[in-house]
Amino acid sequence: MASSLLRQLAGYGLTTAEILYRLPDHPSMLQSFVWQEYDRAPDFPELNRFLSFWRREIEGPLHSVKVAHRHLIGAAEVRMASAEFAVN
C-alpha cells in the first residue's frame, strides 16, 4: 500500500464514518462503530468496500452511516526545496 503522503497527493483525504448498527440479539438497540481510513470523495471506494464487507459478513444490520471527509494536503501545498545545506 502506498504511503499516506503519496495517497494524499493522489487526492485521498482522511475519511471518518460513524456507523450505527442494530445488535443481532436486541434489534431495538443501536451500537456505534467508528471507521477511519484515507479515501477519495465523493465516491468513497474504500468506505463502500468496507460497508459491502459489513453487509456480507457482519450480523448486525446497518442503521445509518455518517461520513466526514477532509483533504489534508494537496499538490498546491507541496513545494520542492530550493536548496539543501549540510552542517558538520
C-alpha positions, 0 to 999 in steps of 0.5 A: 500500500502506498504511503499516506503522503503519496495517497494524499497527493493522489487526492485521498483525504482522511475519511471518518464514518460513524456507523450505527448498527442494530445488535443481532440479539436486541434489534431495538438497540443501536451500537456505534462503530467508528471507521477511519481510513484515507479515501477519495470523495465523493465516491468513497471506494474504500468506505463502500468496500468496507460497508459491502464487507459489513453487509456480507459478513457482519450480523448486525444490520446497518442503521445509518452511516455518517461520513466526514471527509477532509483533504489534508494536503494537496499538490498546491501545498507541496513545494520542492526545496530550493536548496539543501545545506549540510552542517558538520 
